[in-house]
């Protein structure tokens, strides 16, 4: 029964997605920019709901809280699009305020999620242990023209060698072979804290930038509407 239900949902999803693409091309030819925004918005909104469902299923709500960006952006785009299409004066007048509100909300949700995750991590990671940096992974940032790095640790826990790493890249602030004091979660050793790492995380930086962008654009729009 569940298999049949999943097949039906998949068929509905495919029809909806193809229909959205068709409407986008149709409205683009007709130069109905408001309706184009509405279609883009509902696509973001639906995908956002799917991501949120996966977030709750994975039980990593704090880690994936940033995924709320998708439904928020989608909802904002739909509001602006409807205002443009139906020539609603109130919505048209204040629609662009949704832009800084979206940025502000994204930044605020991101910061709350990261803060709660950090608090939760500090609460869980209570066992002190020595970890040795045995190697590193690196990715190239084409914008800055430089590499970002993440260290790979080895620890000896319960007479077993475990390899630990986080999906957080930063400047290289360590040496291969260096030993560091880590705090690990006794029940889930792959959850750990290295207080020596200077990186605040990409999501944290994006959240701060988004928050500041929201505040600045909100002030600019208010000044221009006076």
N, C-alpha and C positions, 0 to 999 in steps of 0.2 A: 504493500500500500504506500509506504513511504517512498519507494522507488518510483512508482507511478506519479506521485505528487511532485517529486523532484523533476521528473521529465516534463510535466505540465508547466511548472514554474520556469524551467529552462526555455521552453517554447515561447511562453509569454514574454520572457526577458528578451529573447532574440527578436520577436515581432516588435516589441517596444523600442529596442535599440535601432532596428532598421527604419521604423517609423520616424524616430527622432532625426536620423540622418536625412531622410526624405523631406521632412518638414524644414530642416535647416537649409537644404539646397533650394527648396521652393520659396521660402521667405527671403533668402538671399537674392534670388532672381527678382522678387517683387520689391526688394529694398525695404522690407518691413523689419527695421532694426530692433524695435521693441520686442517683437515676437521671436526674433533670433536670440535675444538675451533670455527670454523666458525658456526657450528650448534648451539653451546651454545651461541655464540655472537648474532646470528639472533633472538634467543628466547628472550634474554635480550632486544634486540633492539625493537622487536615488542611489548613486554610487556611495555617497556618504553614509546612507542608511545601511547599505550592505557592509561597509567597513566597520560601522559601529556594531552590527550584529556579530561580525567575526571577532571584534574586540571583546565583547562579553563572553563569547564562546571560548576564547583563548584564556579568559580570566586574567588578562594583563591590562586591566582598565587604565591604571595609572600610566603605564608605559606607552599605551597607544592613544592617550587622550587627545593628542595633537590631530588625530583623524577627524575630530569634530570640525576642522577647517572646511571640509568638503560640503556638509549640509549647510553650514553657515554662509559660505560663499554662494552656494546654489540658491538659497533663500533670498539673499541680497540681490542677486542677478534677476530673479523672478520678479521681485518687487519693483526694481528699476524698469525692467522690461514692460511690465503691466502699466506703469505710470506713463511711459513713453507712448505705448500703443493706444491706450484709451484716453490719452490727452487729459488725464486727471490732474487738475492744477495743483492740488495739495501734494499729491505724490510726486509730480514733476518738480515742484518747488523744493521738496525735502528729500527727494530720492537720492541725490548725491551725498546726503548725510550718511546714507547706508554704507558708503565706501569707507570713511574713517571708522564707523561703528564696527564694520566687518574686521578691519585691521586691528582695532582695539580689542575686540572679542577674541580674535585668534591669539593675540599676544597674551591676553589675560588668561585664557584657557590653558595655553601652553605653559605659562609660568606657574599656574596653580597645579597643573599636572606634574610638572618637573619637581616642584617643591614637595608635593605630597609623596611622590616617588622617592625623593631623597630622604624624607623623614621616615618613610616605611623601610627604606634600605638600612638606615642607621639603626632602626629598631630591630631589624632581623639579623644584621651582621654584628655578632657579638664575640665571635671566637677569633683570638689573635693568633696569627701564624706567619711564618717567613715564606715569602714567595720569590722565586728567582726568575728574572726575565731571560728567557731562552732564545727568543727570536722576535721578529716584528712583522707586521703587515703594513703596507703603505698604499695610498691612493694619490693620484695626481689631480691637482686642482688647476684646471685650464684657465680659470679667471685670474688667480694669483700667480700662476706659473711656478708653483712649488708643490712639494709633497706634504701630505699629512700622514701621521703614523699612529699605530696603536701597538702596545707591547703585548706579548704572549707570555704568561706566567706558568711556572710549574711549581706545585706545592706537594708536600708529602703529608697526606691526611688519612688517618686510620690505616696506616701501613700500605697506602696506595698512592701512586703518583698521579696527580690530576693536572690537566692543562686548563687554564682559565684565560678568558679574554672578554672584553666588552666591545660593543659596536660603537665605540667612541674614538674618533680620530682627532689628533691635535698636533701641535709642534712636538718635535722630538725632545723630551725632557728626561731622558733616561739613557742608560748604557746597557748593551747586551751583556749578560752575565751579572748584572747588578742585583743585589738582594734587597727586597723591600718588605716592610711590615704591612701585612694585609689584615683586614677584618673580614671574615667570611661568615656566611649563614651556616650554622652547624648542620642543618637538615638539607640545605641546598647549597653546597660549596661553590657552585658556579655563580652564585650571587655574592659579590664581594666589593670591598671599598679599598682603594689605594689613595690615601690622603695626600700623597706627594704629587699626584697628577695635577697639572695646572689648568687642564682643560675644563671649561664649563659645559661643553657640549654644543653641537650644531643647533639642536632644537632650542636650547636656551638662548643662544644668540639671535636666532630667527624670531623667537618670542619677544625679546627685548626690542629688536628692530621694528617688528610689527606693532608693538604697543606705542612706541615713540611716533611711528608713521601715522597711526590712528589719531593720536593727540594733536600732532602738528597739522595734519590735513583738516581735522575738525575745526581748529582755530582759524585756519586760512579761509575755509568755506564760510564760517560765521562772519568773519571780517568783510568778505566780499558780498555777502547778502545784506549787510547793513546799508 
